[in-house]
Amino acid sequence: MHAKELAGKLKTGSAPVVIDVRTGFEFDRGHIPGALHAPTWKILLFMAKLPSDKNTALVITCEHGPRAQIAKGILGTLGYRNLDLLEGHMHGWRKAGLPTEK
């Protein structure tokens, strides 16, 4: 999903759940408003708080992409079916001047 498309959906309240798989330090420095913090390692160890409905639309992001791709694979294995990656990830989100929250 493109960053500007996600930003528009966030404004209208029709956005998918954003899963931020970065470290706590990275997440605390700024994340997409309303994003759930679920580091990849917590997803792998079944410690992340994730939506119980496995058909929930999820957009996964990290800083540049590799961790999000790994998390997407793990979530797919866990039965989540409506998965997307944020194009450009957090780097692209900030570069586009889109809002973050701490």
VMD Tcl script that draws the C-alpha trace (Angstrom):
set ca {
  {0.00 0.00 0.00}
  {1.26 3.47 -0.85}
  {1.95 5.79 2.07}
  {-0.39 8.53 0.85}
  {-3.18 6.00 0.33}
  {-2.75 4.76 3.91}
  {-2.64 8.34 5.23}
  {-5.92 9.09 3.47}
  {-7.56 5.98 4.92}
  {-6.32 6.91 8.38}
  {-8.01 10.32 8.04}
  {-11.34 8.76 7.05}
  {-11.20 6.00 9.66}
  {-11.18 3.27 7.03}
  {-7.55 2.22 7.40}
  {-6.34 -1.32 7.89}
  {-4.55 -2.15 11.12}
  {-0.95 -0.93 10.88}
  {1.57 -3.34 12.41}
  {4.95 -1.74 13.15}
  {7.59 -4.46 13.59}
  {10.52 -2.20 14.51}
  {12.27 -2.20 17.88}
  {10.79 -0.39 20.87}
  {13.39 2.36 20.54}
  {12.48 2.95 16.88}
  {8.75 2.83 17.59}
  {9.07 5.29 20.49}
  {10.93 7.78 18.28}
  {7.89 8.04 16.01}
  {5.36 5.77 14.34}
  {2.28 5.94 12.15}
  {-0.65 7.22 14.24}
  {-2.56 4.32 15.74}
  {-0.03 1.67 14.73}
  {0.26 -1.47 16.82}
  {3.77 -2.22 18.02}
  {4.59 -5.87 17.35}
  {8.32 -6.44 16.87}
  {9.10 -9.32 14.53}
  {10.67 -11.37 17.32}
  {7.49 -11.07 19.42}
  {5.38 -12.25 16.50}
  {7.72 -15.22 16.06}
  {7.48 -16.13 19.76}
  {3.66 -15.65 19.88}
  {4.08 -12.74 22.30}
  {2.67 -9.94 20.11}
  {-0.83 -8.58 20.63}
  {-2.44 -9.06 17.23}
  {-6.04 -8.90 15.98}
  {-7.86 -12.14 16.76}
  {-9.73 -12.07 13.43}
  {-7.26 -13.49 10.92}
  {-9.15 -11.83 8.05}
  {-8.45 -8.33 9.43}
  {-6.64 -6.17 6.88}
  {-3.07 -5.57 8.07}
  {-0.39 -3.25 6.70}
  {3.06 -4.17 7.97}
  {5.96 -1.75 8.21}
  {9.50 -1.50 9.52}
  {12.20 1.06 8.75}
  {13.29 -0.12 5.28}
  {11.52 -3.41 4.52}
  {13.36 -6.62 5.48}
  {11.80 -7.08 8.92}
  {8.34 -6.34 7.54}
  {8.81 -8.97 4.84}
  {9.84 -11.54 7.46}
  {6.89 -10.58 9.68}
  {4.51 -10.88 6.72}
  {5.73 -14.42 6.11}
  {5.31 -15.36 9.77}
  {1.82 -13.82 9.93}
  {0.84 -15.72 6.79}
  {2.02 -18.95 8.41}
  {-0.09 -18.07 11.47}
  {-3.17 -17.85 9.24}
  {-3.49 -14.12 8.57}
  {-4.69 -13.71 4.98}
  {-5.21 -10.00 4.32}
  {-1.60 -8.76 4.48}
  {0.08 -5.85 2.76}
  {3.41 -4.06 3.11}
  {3.73 -0.29 3.35}
  {5.58 0.86 0.26}
  {8.71 2.77 1.27}
  {8.13 1.73 4.88}
  {8.76 4.26 7.67}
  {11.64 5.86 5.81}
  {9.29 6.64 2.92}
  {6.49 7.72 5.27}
  {8.68 10.36 6.91}
  {10.23 11.39 3.59}
  {6.69 12.08 2.27}
  {6.15 14.41 5.26}
  {3.33 12.29 6.69}
  {2.48 12.53 10.39}
  {3.98 10.41 13.13}
  {3.16 10.14 16.80}
  {5.27 9.28 19.82}
}
mol new
graphics top color blue
foreach p $ca { graphics top sphere $p radius 0.5 }
foreach p [lrange $ca 0 end-1] q [lrange $ca 1 end] { graphics top cylinder $p $q radius 0.2 }
display resetview
